[in-house]
Amino acid sequence: MELSIDAQVLTSDRYGFLALPAVAGLFRIDGRELTQMEPTEDASEAFSELNEKLPRRPARPRAIRELPEVLQEALKQIPEGYRIGYDPDGTPKLVRKRTRRKRKGGQQSGS
């Protein structure tokens, strides 16, 4: 399918998604004819067909649910008001925690 305008197009054998800078639409492809799908129509089949062509993002690693006993004991040794920081070469060191003051009157940051 060729379009002479700047558009984003996803197509499969039976469905097409067209996004223009100000407009988007979902179309059913029947041979050489495009039929716009109604907003109330179920588009789950079209969604799965069109998105199977997109590259998958790698899954994020799962968070550790429980720390090992050795690590819990080591973290208890950090004095109150400090945290672990790192030098530019990667050596761990104790760093004072930063305490932030609340803004007056709900001011927002910005320029």
All heavy atoms as an XYZ file, in Angstrom:
881
protein
N       0.854     -1.171      0.000
C       0.000      0.000      0.000
C       0.897      1.231      0.000
O       1.807      1.327      0.792
C      -0.900     -0.022      1.241
C      -1.731      1.194      1.376
S      -2.799      1.175      2.834
C      -4.027      0.045      2.288
N       0.659      2.167     -0.885
C       1.425      3.400     -0.967
C       0.527      4.592     -0.728
O      -0.589      4.655     -1.235
C       2.058      3.521     -2.349
C       3.186      2.554     -2.586
C       3.859      2.794     -3.917
O       3.965      3.974     -4.316
O       4.244      1.815     -4.547
N       1.023      5.534      0.075
C       0.305      6.776      0.331
C       1.256      7.927      0.048
O       2.438      7.861      0.354
C      -0.159      6.836      1.787
C      -1.151      5.756      2.214
C      -1.392      5.819      3.714
C      -2.465      5.919      1.475
N       0.749      9.001     -0.547
C       1.591     10.128     -0.908
C       1.664     11.191      0.187
O       2.021     12.322     -0.075
C       1.083     10.756     -2.208
O      -0.228     11.238     -1.991
N       1.307     10.838      1.417
C       1.363     11.770      2.539
C       2.183     11.144      3.652
O       2.427      9.947      3.649
C      -0.064     12.108      3.038
C      -0.827     10.826      3.359
C      -0.814     12.935      2.044
C      -2.173     11.055      3.954
N       2.618     11.970      4.590
C       3.387     11.491      5.728
C       2.426     10.793      6.685
O       1.645     11.444      7.371
C       4.092     12.666      6.409
C       5.014     12.205      7.512
O       5.478     11.043      7.462
O       5.289     13.012      8.419
N       2.469      9.482      6.716
C       1.528      8.735      7.533
C       2.210      7.519      8.144
O       3.190      7.013      7.613
C       0.352      8.269      6.679
N       1.673      7.066      9.267
C       2.126      5.829      9.884
C       1.113      4.753      9.497
O      -0.087      4.930      9.690
C       2.185      5.973     11.398
C       2.594      4.687     12.089
C       2.524      4.813     13.602
O       2.141      5.837     14.130
N       2.870      3.753     14.277
N       1.603      3.651      8.932
C       0.708      2.601      8.457
C       1.186      1.262      8.978
O       2.357      0.918      8.859
C       0.674      2.568      6.907
C      -0.233      1.466      6.419
C       0.238      3.900      6.347
N       0.275      0.504      9.576
C       0.522     -0.884      9.947
C      -0.479     -1.716      9.167
O      -1.669     -1.394      9.129
C       0.294     -1.115     11.444
C       1.241     -0.426     12.411
C       0.788     -0.666     13.836
C       2.648     -0.936     12.226
N      -0.018     -2.795      8.518
C      -0.943     -3.626      7.752
C      -0.662     -5.094      8.005
O       0.460     -5.502      8.297
C      -0.810     -3.377      6.235
O       0.526     -3.649      5.835
C      -1.187     -1.964      5.872
N      -1.716     -5.878      7.913
C      -1.627     -7.332      7.870
C      -2.447     -7.742      6.649
O      -2.890     -6.896      5.877
C      -2.175     -7.944      9.156
O      -3.580     -7.797      9.225
N      -2.682     -9.021      6.461
C      -3.454     -9.456      5.300
C      -4.894     -8.972      5.338
O      -5.502     -8.732      4.307
C      -3.433    -10.989      5.198
C      -2.056    -11.507      4.861
O      -1.263    -10.731      4.292
O      -1.768    -12.670      5.161
N      -5.447     -8.820      6.561
C      -6.864     -8.494      6.664
C      -7.177     -7.158      7.309
O      -8.318     -6.735      7.338
C      -7.581     -9.594      7.435
C      -7.466    -10.940      6.738
C      -8.258    -12.028      7.380
N      -8.008    -12.111      8.805
C      -8.852    -12.636      9.675
N      -9.996    -13.112      9.262
N      -8.552    -12.697     10.942
N      -6.171     -6.470      7.886
C      -6.443     -5.212      8.577
C      -5.376     -4.184      8.249
O      -4.251     -4.522      7.896
C      -6.484     -5.406     10.099
C      -7.603     -6.307     10.537
C      -7.376     -7.648     10.822
C      -8.897     -5.818     10.667
C      -8.405     -8.478     11.209
C      -9.932     -6.643     11.068
C      -9.682     -7.975     11.340
O     -10.700     -8.778     11.728
N      -5.732     -2.918      8.404
C      -4.786     -1.835      8.218
C      -5.069     -0.738      9.222
O      -6.222     -0.445      9.522
N      -4.005     -0.146      9.779
C      -4.128      0.989     10.694
C      -3.442      2.166     10.040
O      -2.297      2.068      9.609
C      -3.477      0.684     12.042
C      -3.493      1.867     12.975
C      -4.634      2.198     13.677
C      -2.366      2.653     13.140
C      -4.654      3.291     14.530
C      -2.373      3.746     13.988
C      -3.527      4.055     14.684
N      -4.150      3.294      9.943
C      -3.639      4.486      9.294
C      -3.655      5.633     10.297
O      -4.677      5.915     10.897
C      -4.522      4.840      8.086
C      -4.261      6.162      7.385
C      -2.862      6.177      6.784
C      -5.309      6.390      6.322
N      -2.490      6.278     10.502
C      -2.406      7.421     11.408
C      -1.791      8.587     10.656
O      -0.661      8.520     10.198
C      -1.571      7.073     12.628
N      -2.546      9.638     10.508
C      -2.084     10.883      9.912
C      -1.786     11.844     11.057
O      -2.210     11.610     12.186
C      -3.159     11.444      8.983
C      -3.568     10.515      7.839
C      -4.769     11.075      7.121
C      -2.419     10.297      6.883
N      -1.087     12.955     10.803
C      -0.766     13.859     11.910
C      -1.980     14.274     12.750
O      -1.859     14.437     13.935
C      -0.141     15.060     11.202
C       0.455     14.482      9.975
C      -0.469     13.371      9.561
N      -3.155     14.416     12.154
C      -4.321     14.843     12.929
C      -5.436     13.805     12.952
O      -6.458     14.018     13.581
C      -4.865     16.148     12.350
N      -5.277     12.673     12.273
C      -6.365     11.710     12.128
C      -5.802     10.292     12.235
O      -4.678     10.038     11.833
C      -7.039     11.849     10.742
C      -8.293     11.015     10.669
C      -7.339     13.282     10.416
N      -6.598      9.382     12.752
C      -6.221      7.971     12.771
C      -7.477      7.155     12.505
O      -8.585      7.569     12.834
C      -5.605      7.588     14.106
N      -7.327      5.990     11.904
C      -8.480      5.146     11.625
C      -8.058      3.700     11.459
O      -6.927      3.400     11.105
N      -8.979      2.799     11.718
C      -8.754      1.369     11.571
C      -9.621      0.887     10.418
O     -10.826      1.143     10.395
C      -9.112      0.640     12.867
C      -8.785     -0.829     12.949
C      -7.291     -1.076     12.738
C      -9.185     -1.377     14.310
N      -8.998      0.216      9.455
C      -9.692     -0.200      8.245
C      -9.585     -1.706      8.060
O      -8.574     -2.313      8.396
C      -9.071      0.487      7.015
C      -9.206      1.978      7.038
C      -8.274      2.769      7.688
C     -10.265      2.591      6.407
C      -8.394      4.142      7.712
C     -10.392      3.968      6.418
C      -9.463      4.744      7.075
N     -10.623     -2.297      7.518
C     -10.610     -3.704      7.124
C     -10.252     -3.750      5.641
O     -10.773     -2.969      4.843
C     -11.976     -4.337      7.350
C     -11.990     -5.826      7.046
C     -13.301     -6.497      7.408
N     -13.354     -6.688      8.850
C     -14.164     -6.029      9.678
N     -14.995     -5.122      9.216
N     -14.153     -6.249     10.968
N      -9.336     -4.666      5.273
C      -8.901     -4.791      3.884
C      -9.626     -5.975      3.271
O      -9.476     -7.112      3.724
C      -7.372     -4.996      3.796
C      -6.657     -3.804      4.427
C      -6.944     -5.182      2.353
C      -5.164     -3.991      4.582
N     -10.426     -5.718      2.224
C     -11.141     -6.752      1.482
C     -10.688     -6.669      0.028
O     -11.184     -5.836     -0.729
C     -12.666     -6.545      1.572
C     -13.182     -6.635      2.998
O     -12.746     -7.552      3.708
O     -14.005     -5.786      3.381
N      -9.716     -7.513     -0.335
C      -9.178     -7.444     -1.687
C      -8.447     -6.140     -1.885
O      -7.448     -5.873     -1.248
N      -8.972     -5.284     -2.779
C      -8.362     -3.976     -3.017
C      -9.186     -2.845     -2.405
O      -8.967     -1.682     -2.690
C      -8.186     -3.757     -4.519
C      -7.191     -4.740     -5.139
C      -6.904     -4.457     -6.584
N      -6.405     -3.127     -6.853
C      -5.133     -2.738     -6.784
N      -4.223     -3.606     -6.411
N      -4.781     -1.513     -7.099
N     -10.166     -3.198     -1.586
C     -11.051     -2.195     -0.984
C     -10.740     -2.013      0.503
O     -10.457     -2.976      1.205
C     -12.504     -2.639     -1.138
C     -12.895     -2.855     -2.572
C     -14.213     -2.202     -2.897
O     -14.876     -1.717     -1.973
O     -14.570     -2.192     -4.077
N     -10.807     -0.765      0.958
C     -10.658     -0.444      2.375
C     -12.030     -0.076      2.922
O     -12.736      0.740      2.346
C      -9.732      0.763      2.567
C      -8.257      0.566      2.270
C      -7.520      1.893      2.454
C      -7.659     -0.472      3.181
N     -12.396     -0.696      4.039
C     -13.645     -0.382      4.706
C     -13.317      0.076      6.118
O     -12.684     -0.671      6.874
C     -14.561     -1.619      4.781
O     -14.670     -2.186      3.486
C     -15.910     -1.271      5.335
N     -13.704      1.298      6.467
C     -13.402      1.789      7.804
C     -14.241      1.027      8.822
O     -15.442      0.841      8.647
C     -13.681      3.283      7.917
C     -13.235      3.838      9.247
C     -13.252      5.349      9.284
O     -13.762      5.996      8.380
N     -12.699      5.909     10.327
N     -13.583      0.572      9.898
C     -14.288     -0.156     10.952
C     -15.014      0.841     11.841
O     -14.522      1.943     12.096
C     -13.303     -1.006     11.757
C     -12.690     -2.133     10.937
S     -11.492     -3.127     11.845
C     -12.552     -3.916     13.046
N     -16.174      0.463     12.293
C     -16.975      1.312     13.166
C     -16.333      1.374     14.551
O     -15.722      0.402     14.998
C     -18.401      0.763     13.286
C     -19.174      0.792     11.986
C     -19.396      2.205     11.486
O     -19.626      3.114     12.313
O     -19.326      2.409     10.260
N     -16.473      2.496     15.255
C     -15.892      2.610     16.597
C     -16.451      1.589     17.588
O     -15.786      1.231     18.553
C     -16.258      4.034     17.039
C     -16.538      4.767     15.777
C     -17.043      3.750     14.800
N     -17.666      1.077     17.341
C     -18.275      0.111     18.258
C     -17.882     -1.331     17.942
O     -18.184     -2.226     18.718
C     -19.809      0.236     18.204
O     -20.232      0.074     16.845
C     -20.255      1.592     18.713
N     -17.218     -1.558     16.800
C     -16.801     -2.908     16.416
C     -15.673     -3.409     17.305
O     -14.833     -2.644     17.748
C     -16.288     -2.915     14.966
C     -17.288     -3.382     13.959
C     -16.669     -3.480     12.581
O     -16.608     -2.446     11.900
O     -16.240     -4.591     12.206
N     -15.651     -4.724     17.531
C     -14.579     -5.341     18.303
C     -13.312     -5.373     17.456
O     -13.287     -5.983     16.386
C     -14.977     -6.760     18.716
C     -13.917     -7.445     19.550
O     -13.093     -6.730     20.169
O     -13.900     -8.689     19.593
N     -12.264     -4.725     17.925
C     -11.013     -4.631     17.167
C      -9.900     -5.469     17.780
O      -8.742     -5.294     17.434
C     -10.580     -3.176     17.088
N     -10.222     -6.398     18.672
C      -9.180     -7.176     19.343
C      -8.413     -8.054     18.356
O      -7.194     -8.203     18.468
C      -9.769     -8.011     20.474
O     -10.806     -8.828     19.989
N      -9.101     -8.635     17.368
C      -8.419     -9.466     16.372
C      -7.474     -8.606     15.522
O      -6.328     -8.991     15.271
C      -9.445    -10.157     15.471
C      -8.836    -11.113     14.477
C      -9.897    -11.780     13.606
O     -11.088    -11.725     13.948
O      -9.509    -12.340     12.579
N      -7.926     -7.435     15.112
C      -7.083     -6.525     14.331
C      -5.880     -6.081     15.156
O      -4.757     -6.028     14.658
C      -7.894     -5.314     13.886
N      -6.097     -5.775     16.430
C      -5.007     -5.352     17.312
C      -3.929     -6.422     17.398
O      -2.741     -6.131     17.254
C      -5.563     -5.038     18.702
C      -4.512     -4.675     19.703
C      -4.017     -3.385     19.765
C      -4.012     -5.619     20.587
C      -3.044     -3.040     20.683
C      -3.036     -5.286     21.501
C      -2.555     -3.995     21.556
N      -4.332     -7.679     17.614
C      -3.330     -8.741     17.752
C      -2.582     -8.972     16.444
O      -1.369     -9.179     16.444
C      -3.978    -10.030     18.252
O      -4.931    -10.487     17.331
N      -3.274     -8.919     15.295
C      -2.599     -9.114     14.008
C      -1.620     -7.988     13.701
O      -0.525     -8.229     13.217
C      -3.621     -9.205     12.866
C      -4.206    -10.573     12.689
C      -5.013    -10.678     11.405
O      -4.615    -10.069     10.390
O      -6.044    -11.360     11.438
N      -2.014     -6.748     13.972
C      -1.161     -5.617     13.646
C       0.033     -5.509     14.590
O       1.116     -5.095     14.182
C      -1.970     -4.320     13.666
C      -3.030     -4.216     12.570
C      -3.925     -3.020     12.826
C      -2.393     -4.143     11.206
N      -0.148     -5.885     15.842
C       0.930     -5.735     16.816
C       1.900     -6.903     16.837
O       2.953     -6.797     17.452
C       0.365     -5.490     18.209
C      -0.166     -4.094     18.337
O       0.496     -3.145     17.953
N      -1.362     -3.958     18.845
N       1.577     -8.001     16.178
C       2.535     -9.106     16.155
C       3.745     -8.765     15.292
O       4.799     -9.358     15.437
C       1.882    -10.401     15.686
C       1.502    -10.433     14.231
C       0.717    -11.677     13.856
O       0.150    -12.326     14.747
O       0.686    -11.988     12.662
N       3.629     -7.771     14.431
C       4.743     -7.356     13.576
C       5.691     -6.390     14.287
O       6.803     -6.178     13.833
C       4.223     -6.690     12.304
C       3.497     -7.645     11.393
C       3.086     -6.947     10.127
C       2.459     -7.929      9.162
N       2.207     -7.336      7.863
N       5.241     -5.765     15.374
C       6.071     -4.801     16.077
C       7.147     -5.526     16.879
O       6.914     -6.613     17.410
C       5.215     -3.954     17.020
C       4.178     -3.063     16.353
C       3.357     -2.337     17.414
C       4.844     -2.057     15.435
N       8.344     -4.930     17.010
C       9.390     -5.573     17.808
C       9.000     -5.596     19.281
O       8.388     -4.661     19.793
C      10.617     -4.694     17.572
C      10.092     -3.395     17.097
C       8.775     -3.681     16.426
N       9.340     -6.658     19.952
C       9.020     -6.807     21.372
C      10.110     -6.169     22.219
O      11.286     -6.276     21.928
C       8.927     -8.284     21.745
C       7.876     -9.014     20.960
C       6.772     -9.426     21.875
N       5.797    -10.204     21.132
C       4.527     -9.899     21.098
N       4.087     -8.865     21.749
N       3.682    -10.636     20.426
N       9.693     -5.507     23.287
C      10.652     -4.961     24.247
C      11.073     -6.074     25.193
O      10.247     -6.905     25.576
C       9.999     -3.860     25.079
C       9.892     -2.575     24.361
C       9.558     -1.482     25.356
N       8.391     -0.772     24.890
C       7.573     -0.101     25.663
N       7.762     -0.054     26.943
N       6.547      0.528     25.166
N      12.329     -6.079     25.615
C      12.737     -7.098     26.587
C      12.035     -6.868     27.914
O      11.774     -5.720     28.308
C      14.240     -6.915     26.711
C      14.532     -5.558     26.168
C      13.426     -5.226     25.202
N      11.717     -7.939     28.604
C      11.021     -7.842     29.880
C      11.944     -7.246     30.932
O      13.155     -7.479     30.920
C      10.544     -9.215     30.319
N      11.375     -6.477     31.831
C      12.168     -5.917     32.927
C      12.450     -7.013     33.941
O      11.591     -7.859     34.211
C      11.394     -4.790     33.596
C      11.279     -3.573     32.710
C      10.398     -2.500     33.265
N      10.717     -2.166     34.642
C      10.010     -1.316     35.361
N       8.970     -0.722     34.857
N      10.338     -1.052     36.602
N      13.644     -7.022     34.532
C      13.936     -8.049     35.532
C      13.037     -7.872     36.749
O      12.705     -6.744     37.134
C      15.411     -7.817     35.886
C      15.736     -6.461     35.384
C      14.758     -6.131     34.296
N      12.660     -8.955     37.335
C      11.792     -8.892     38.513
C      12.589     -8.426     39.727
O      13.763     -8.721     39.871
C      11.185    -10.260     38.797
C      10.249    -10.702     37.706
C       9.553    -11.993     38.110
N       8.679    -12.425     37.057
C       7.378    -12.219     37.052
N       6.810    -11.582     38.043
N       6.642    -12.667     36.058
N      11.924     -7.689     40.599
C      12.568     -7.173     41.802
C      12.771     -8.317     42.803
O      12.000     -9.276     42.839
C      11.705     -6.087     42.431
N      13.804     -8.187     43.618
C      14.054     -9.181     44.665
C      12.983     -8.995     45.725
O      12.805     -7.906     46.269
C      15.459     -8.984     45.274
C      16.527     -9.146     44.196
C      15.686     -9.955     46.417
C      17.920     -8.785     44.676
N      12.267    -10.055     46.040
C      11.180     -9.952     47.012
C      11.717     -9.946     48.443
O      11.183     -9.299     49.310
C      10.190    -11.081     46.824
C       9.533    -11.016     45.465
C       8.210    -11.731     45.503
N       7.629    -11.807     44.174
C       6.898    -10.863     43.630
N       6.675     -9.771     44.284
N       6.399    -11.016     42.423
N      12.776    -10.704     48.699
C      13.323    -10.779     50.038
C      14.841    -10.740     49.960
O      15.436    -11.471     49.165
C      12.865    -12.076     50.709
C      13.104    -12.091     52.190
C      12.443    -13.282     52.846
O      11.240    -13.506     52.615
O      13.149    -13.992     53.562
N      15.449     -9.875     50.758
C      16.904     -9.764     50.741
C      17.528    -10.929     51.504
O      16.978    -11.376     52.528
C      17.340     -8.451     51.383
C      16.973     -7.179     50.644
C      17.365     -5.960     51.474
C      17.646     -7.128     49.295
N      18.679    -11.406     51.057
C      19.377    -12.454     51.813
C      19.757    -11.944     53.210
O      19.975    -10.746     53.418
C      20.631    -12.735     50.983
C      20.329    -12.206     49.628
C      19.351    -11.095     49.816
N      19.868    -12.845     54.147
C      20.148    -12.507     55.552
C      21.461    -11.725     55.683
O      21.543    -10.751     56.427
C      20.216    -13.788     56.386
C      20.228    -13.553     57.873
C      18.911    -13.023     58.393
O      17.858    -13.375     57.844
O      18.947    -12.232     59.355
N      22.479    -12.104     54.928
C      23.778    -11.428     54.999
C      23.641     -9.966     54.582
O      24.198     -9.064     55.222
C      24.806    -12.154     54.081
C      26.114    -11.416     54.058
C      24.976    -13.585     54.515
N      22.877     -9.710     53.529
C      22.684     -8.342     53.045
C      21.860     -7.517     54.029
O      22.149     -6.346     54.266
C      22.029     -8.364     51.668
C      21.925     -7.047     50.939
C      23.278     -6.364     50.826
C      21.337     -7.244     49.568
N      20.855     -8.138     54.668
C      20.056     -7.425     55.668
C      20.924     -6.981     56.836
O      20.807     -5.853     57.320
C      18.924     -8.317     56.176
C      17.805     -8.509     55.191
C      16.717     -9.426     55.735
O      16.809     -9.905     56.866
N      15.703     -9.675     54.933
N      21.817     -7.846     57.278
C      22.708     -7.510     58.390
C      23.674     -6.397     57.990
O      23.959     -5.502     58.779
C      23.479     -8.749     58.855
C      22.610     -9.789     59.537
C      21.897     -9.228     60.766
O      22.520     -8.495     61.560
O      20.696     -9.514     60.909
N      24.182     -6.441     56.760
C      25.106     -5.408     56.302
C      24.404     -4.054     56.224
O      24.984     -3.020     56.581
C      25.687     -5.793     54.945
N      23.164     -4.024     55.769
C      22.417     -2.769     55.666
C      22.100     -2.179     57.042
O      21.983     -0.963     57.186
C      21.134     -2.980     54.859
C      21.343     -3.248     53.372
C      20.028     -3.587     52.701
C      21.986     -2.053     52.684
N      21.980     -3.022     58.054
C      21.724     -2.530     59.410
C      22.934     -1.783     59.972
O      22.801     -0.995     60.903
C      21.369     -3.694     60.335
C      19.985     -4.246     60.090
C      19.702     -5.400     61.027
C      18.375     -6.038     60.702
N      18.124     -7.231     61.534
N      24.120     -2.027     59.414
C      25.345     -1.392     59.894
C      25.507      0.050     59.393
O      26.382      0.768     59.860
C      26.572     -2.219     59.460
C      26.571     -3.643     59.966
C      26.558     -3.704     61.487
O      27.243     -2.942     62.146
N      25.751     -4.597     62.036
N      24.665      0.479     58.452
C      24.745      1.847     57.926
C      24.189      2.795     58.982
O      23.066      2.632     59.449
C      23.955      1.992     56.611
C      24.543      1.069     55.545
C      23.959      3.436     56.131
C      23.741      1.018     54.271
N      24.983      3.807     59.396
C      24.512      4.737     60.428
C      23.283      5.533     59.972
O      23.077      5.756     58.779
C      25.708      5.684     60.642
C      26.863      5.070     59.945
C      26.319      4.109     58.936
N      22.493      5.976     60.942
C      21.306      6.790     60.668
C      21.732      8.086     59.983
O      22.708      8.712     60.368
C      20.590      7.113     61.979
C      19.258      7.793     61.803
C      18.211      6.882     61.187
O      18.257      5.666     61.378
O      17.343      7.428     60.476
N      21.027      8.485     58.933
C      21.338      9.716     58.223
C      22.334      9.534     57.091
O      22.745     10.497     56.470
N      22.743      8.306     56.822
C      23.684      8.021     55.741
C      23.098      6.987     54.792
O      22.143      6.286     55.128
C      25.016      7.478     56.301
C      25.842      8.527     56.979
C      25.636      8.845     58.320
C      26.827      9.213     56.295
C      26.388      9.819     58.950
C      27.588     10.190     56.908
C      27.364     10.484     58.238
O      28.110     11.454     58.858
N      23.674      6.913     53.612
C      23.305      5.905     52.637
C      24.569      5.475     51.907
O      25.630      6.087     52.079
C      22.278      6.443     51.649
C      22.785      7.594     50.809
C      21.736      8.068     49.821
N      22.202      9.208     49.066
C      23.000      9.150     48.010
N      23.415      7.990     47.563
N      23.384     10.251     47.383
N      24.483      4.454     51.083
C      25.630      3.997     50.320
C      25.698      4.776     49.019
O      24.705      4.899     48.305
C      25.544      2.486     50.024
C      25.564      1.702     51.330
C      26.688      2.049     49.130
C      25.386      0.217     51.156
N      26.876      5.328     48.725
C      27.111      6.037     47.474
C      28.326      5.425     46.805
O      28.950      4.507     47.351
N      28.666      5.904     45.633
C      29.795      5.342     44.900
C      30.686      6.449     44.382
O      30.225      7.486     43.928
C      29.297      4.487     43.729
C      28.502      3.292     44.189
C      27.123      3.350     44.280
C      29.141      2.123     44.564
C      26.394      2.267     44.724
C      28.422      1.021     45.007
C      27.047      1.106     45.089
O      26.329      0.030     45.536
N      32.007      6.213     44.439
C      32.995      7.106     43.836
C      32.913      6.977     42.322
O      32.313      6.019     41.812
C      34.409      6.710     44.283
C      34.693      7.116     45.721
O      34.002      8.023     46.213
O      35.608      6.523     46.334
N      33.547      7.919     41.583
C      33.555      7.801     40.119
C      34.166      6.493     39.613
O      33.803      5.995     38.562
C      34.389      8.992     39.664
C      34.242      9.990     40.761
C      34.133      9.186     42.023
N      35.072      5.903     40.414
C      35.667      4.631     39.984
C      34.846      3.416     40.425
O      35.227      2.284     40.169
C      37.113      4.515     40.470
C      37.222      4.513     41.990
O      36.198      4.753     42.661
O      38.341      4.262     42.495
N      33.715      3.635     41.114
C      32.823      2.545     41.481
C      33.015      2.007     42.882
O      32.373      1.044     43.278
N      33.891      2.629     43.674
C      34.122      2.182     45.046
C      32.984      2.666     45.933
O      32.666      3.856     45.954
C      35.464      2.758     45.572
O      36.485      2.436     44.640
C      35.799      2.206     46.941
N      32.355      1.759     46.712
C      31.260      2.187     47.595
C      31.784      3.025     48.767
O      32.898      2.823     49.239
C      30.642      0.886     48.083
C      31.608     -0.181     47.765
C      32.549      0.315     46.740
N      30.968      3.992     49.213
C      31.328      4.821     50.363
C      30.048      5.278     51.051
O      28.952      5.224     50.480
C      32.162      6.012     49.923
C      31.407      6.998     49.052
C      32.266      8.192     48.701
C      31.449      9.207     47.930
N      32.191     10.432     47.678
N      30.168      5.724     52.298
C      29.031      6.271     53.021
C      28.840      7.735     52.631
O      29.787      8.506     52.585
C      29.247      6.172     54.527
C      29.113      4.780     55.121
C      29.401      4.824     56.616
C      27.740      4.219     54.877
N      27.601      8.112     52.349
C      27.264      9.470     51.935
C      26.126      9.949     52.810
O      25.195      9.192     53.106
C      26.830      9.489     50.446
C      26.447     10.883     50.020
C      27.906      8.926     49.567
N      26.202     11.218     53.243
C      25.119     11.785     54.033
C      23.846     11.880     53.211
O      23.892     12.280     52.051
C      25.493     13.187     54.471
C      25.668     13.233     55.900
C      25.933     14.576     56.390
N      26.069     14.255     57.794
C      26.092     15.094     58.757
N      26.026     16.352     58.486
N      26.188     14.705     59.988
N      22.712     11.523     53.809
C      21.427     11.653     53.113
C      21.093     13.122     52.950
O      21.386     13.941     53.807
C      20.309     10.981     53.910
C      20.304      9.495     53.812
C      19.072      8.952     54.520
C      19.025      7.448     54.430
N      17.857      6.919     55.152
N      20.469     13.444     51.852
C      20.057     14.810     51.577
C      18.641     15.007     52.099
O      17.745     14.230     51.794
C      20.095     15.043     50.072
C      19.695     16.415     49.669
C      19.814     16.543     48.170
N      19.213     17.777     47.739
C      19.038     18.117     46.493
N      19.412     17.309     45.539
N      18.486     19.251     46.176
N      18.439     16.038     52.877
C      17.081     16.338     53.349
C      16.587     17.553     52.577
O      17.234     18.593     52.543
C      17.056     16.634     54.862
O      17.983     17.667     55.146
C      17.429     15.392     55.651
N      15.471     17.417     51.951
C      14.908     18.493     51.139
C      13.879     19.263     51.949
O      13.063     18.683     52.646
C      14.267     17.917     49.886
C      15.276     17.220     49.016
C      14.610     16.666     47.798
N      15.587     15.939     47.005
C      15.569     15.871     45.704
N      14.626     16.466     45.031
N      16.489     15.192     45.059
N      13.929     20.579     51.799
C      12.940     21.422     52.462
C      11.682     21.495     51.615
O      11.750     21.473     50.397
C      13.498     22.823     52.672
C      14.621     22.849     53.688
C      15.107     24.253     53.890
N      15.913     24.608     52.725
C      16.139     25.835     52.324
N      15.599     26.851     52.963
N      16.886     26.084     51.275
N      10.553     21.608     52.271
C       9.295     21.755     51.536
C       9.198     23.164     50.995
O       9.619     24.128     51.615
C       8.111     21.455     52.447
C       8.087     20.017     52.892
C       6.798     19.695     53.572
C       6.847     18.227     53.949
N       5.574     17.665     54.150
N       8.610     23.295     49.809
C       8.440     24.609     49.184
C       7.286     25.353     49.847
O       6.304     24.769     50.267
C       8.151     24.443     47.696
C       9.317     23.860     46.960
C       8.964     23.799     45.483
N      10.059     23.287     44.708
C      11.000     24.056     44.157
N      10.953     25.350     44.286
N      11.970     23.516     43.461
N       7.422     26.668     49.889
C       6.366     27.497     50.469
C       5.220     27.633     49.476
O       5.439     27.888     48.299
C       6.905     28.887     50.792
C       7.945     28.900     51.863
C       8.413     30.310     52.100
C       9.548     30.351     53.095
N      10.070     31.699     53.253
N       3.997     27.487     49.954
C       2.815     27.764     49.142
C       2.651     26.903     47.917
O       2.029     27.300     46.947
N       3.210     25.716     47.897
C       3.024     24.810     46.768
C       3.645     25.293     45.480
O       3.132     25.051     44.403
N       4.783     26.020     45.547
C       5.445     26.495     44.339
C       5.937     25.311     43.521
O       6.307     24.280     44.049
C       6.648     27.367     44.687
C       6.291     28.672     45.338
C       7.553     29.414     45.755
O       8.592     28.819     45.957
N       7.422     30.727     45.904
N       5.943     25.458     42.219
C       6.438     24.425     41.340
C       7.795     24.838     40.807
O       8.074     26.017     40.655
C       5.486     24.190     40.178
C       4.158     23.628     40.626
C       3.275     23.357     39.422
O       3.666     23.589     38.302
N       2.093     22.882     39.682
N       8.616     23.819     40.534
C       9.918     24.130     39.981
C       9.771     24.430     38.505
O       8.788     24.071     37.867
C      10.875     22.958     40.186
O      10.408     21.834     39.491
N      10.756     25.053     37.935
C      10.726     25.381     36.508
C      11.481     26.663     36.271
O      12.026     27.288     37.166
N      11.529     27.065     35.030
C      12.270     28.298     34.715
C      11.357     29.475     34.592
O      10.193     29.414     34.466
C      13.048     28.097     33.429
O      12.235     27.631     32.398
